[in-house]
Amino acid sequence: MKRSFEKGFFAPLPVLIIGTYNANGTPNAMNAAWGGQVGMSQISVSLSSSHKTTENIRLNKEFTIAYATAEQIAACDYVGIVSGNNEENKLEKCGFTVTKSDKVNAPVIDQLPVTIECRVIDIQEEFGETRVVAEVVGLKADENVLTDGKVDYSKAGLVIYDTATKCYRKVGESVAVARSAGKKFQ
């Protein structure tokens, strides 16, 4: 018999590091788990209106999303627990360096191997949060995380956020080929 719980959860949640520039050009980043892909060319993230990142997205209408990795989890966690409203140089403090994206006005964090470059399509205030929908205009990935020219999750060391236990978990191995494993029932 299945046990009932008062609160639900949705899994997996990628750990997203959202990169922006402040009004003075200083790079900023925050850790966010409330986001995902919308169709083939858009993403959606839900952010608190009080975040410096939200202010920067409203200002610049562009941002990057890097995937957190197990190797950089302390720095990735740090940019989520320290507000850019209080610590302007938090990227420098945790050892992250950046390169300006060539597609959008936002930083690419050098230590994180996979980055999506985004341009805002829509910003909505809903349910006490700010929902940002953006078009994906570019993807950058380090050569060492590619297999046959595609991002290999097992090489990248990507992590997810486990809302049930409030911990980070490393993305694991492949278990089957999508749109192929189920063919055995045809």
Disulfide bonds with the S-S distance in Angstrom:
none
